[in-house]
Amino acid sequence: MSVYNFSPGPSKLHQDVIDKVEASIQKYDDTGKSILEISHRSNEFEELLKNISLNLTTLFNLPENFDVLLIQGGATFQNTLLPMNIDKDKKIGVLVNGTWGKKTYEDFKKIHPNTDLFEVSKNNLGEYLEKNNFENLDYLHITSNETIEGIQIKDFNEVAHSNLLVDMSSDLGSYPFSFDKVSYIYAGAQKNMGIPGVTICLVNKDFLIDVDNSSYLNLKKLTTSNSVLNTPPTFSIFVLNLVTEWMIKSGGLDYFEKKSISQSDELYKFLDENSNLFEFSSELRFRSKSNIVFKFKEDKYNDTFLNKANDLGIIGINGHRSIGGIRVSLFNSVDQSMFNYFMDFFKKFINESL
Ligand SMILES: Cc1ncc(COP(=O)(O)O)c(C=O)c1O
């Protein structure tokens, strides 16, 4: 049976990427070696890093004053790395409108006591952002897409601050955006951009300061060492390169934005047409285009829906264990035929089971 993987991450990869990975595990280009055996100090790896940097610059239209840094530790490590690289007299704010932002705040506060919490109650994000709550801050951290609750701040212009630190773990690569207000962006690769093991960081050079931290906690050292301060996750970086090539070939961020708007609009429209049956965790204006999160009001249907979907090979759509319900992740690799398969199942389920 075919499997239709809508996992929130690590998520589905395009088959072209998997085919290339498979071939390169046997033999990487004309090196006579497997990609698994490549040294991070080799010419081949240097070439790979150059390609990625070029591809990310092309994809994101990255301004000249930004560096690309690829490191380990996932998005979670950034919650330690970032506050350790901000002067103690600077004031940081962390906007919390979901689970991942809350975790960021808790870690930041331990390391950088001059961190303030800006917690938004449910369905109040729009109003909160419009008020100028952030005037006295040097930096504001936001989570552009709260993967668990399905809440997305897609337009950074909606946030009244101009030095943003952004966790884009679950939407980097799915739409173009402006770097005007950005000091630092990071994302674990395992949603839209590849597999776990590498975190993509897009670093405004003005953000880097001299600090006397140990090596792997020294952002300036990490960034200026071109991602090879120590042995990097070579295989994850290799997959990232393949994904960036596939993204460019597919039509870049404009293409993926159109796709995610079209698919998420269709799914939300269907949910709204049947709104008597469902509950949502995000307000209309900030509904995520990456993770569509909902619950059947009558709880028994959540399990029936998940079980029936599973029988048909639709996997990865269970809501996060902390909130339950359903979460359909529409990352870049979810193509139209896969999406249609899900929608057909969903419509049939509503017609026949309720
Ligand atoms: C928005 C967001 N931030 C942070 C994380 C944590 O990422 P990692 O497991 O790479 O540390 C996740 C994981 O799903 C996430 O979705």
The ligand as a Tripos MOL2 file, in Angstrom:
@<TRIPOS>MOLECULE
LIG
   16    16     1     0     0
SMALL
NO_CHARGES

@<TRIPOS>ATOM
      1 C1          8.7090   26.0040   15.5910 C.3       1 LIG1
      2 C2          9.6160   24.9980   16.2020 C.ar      1 LIG1
      3 N1         10.6380   25.4160   16.9640 N.ar      1 LIG1
      4 C3         11.4990   24.5600   17.5350 C.ar      1 LIG1
      5 C4         11.3570   23.1950   17.3620 C.ar      1 LIG1
      6 C5         12.3590   22.2740   18.0020 C.3       1 LIG1
      7 O1         13.2020   21.8230   17.0080 O.3       1 LIG1
      8 P1         14.4020   20.8250   17.2430 P.3       1 LIG1
      9 O2         13.7930   19.5040   17.5030 O.co2     1 LIG1
     10 O3         15.1600   20.8990   15.9580 O.co2     1 LIG1
     11 O4         15.1960   21.3140   18.4010 O.co2     1 LIG1
     12 C6         10.3120   22.7010   16.5730 C.ar      1 LIG1
     13 C7         10.1510   21.2540   16.3730 C.2       1 LIG1
     14 O5          9.2240   20.7740   15.8010 O.2       1 LIG1
     15 C8          9.4290   23.6270   15.9830 C.ar      1 LIG1
     16 O6          8.4130   23.2190   15.2070 O.3       1 LIG1
@<TRIPOS>BOND
     1     1     2 1
     2     2     3 ar
     3     2    15 ar
     4     3     4 ar
     5     4     5 ar
     6     5     6 1
     7     5    12 ar
     8     6     7 1
     9     7     8 1
    10     8     9 2
    11     8    10 1
    12     8    11 1
    13    12    13 1
    14    12    15 ar
    15    13    14 2
    16    15    16 1
@<TRIPOS>SUBSTRUCTURE
     1 LIG1         1 GROUP 0 **** ****
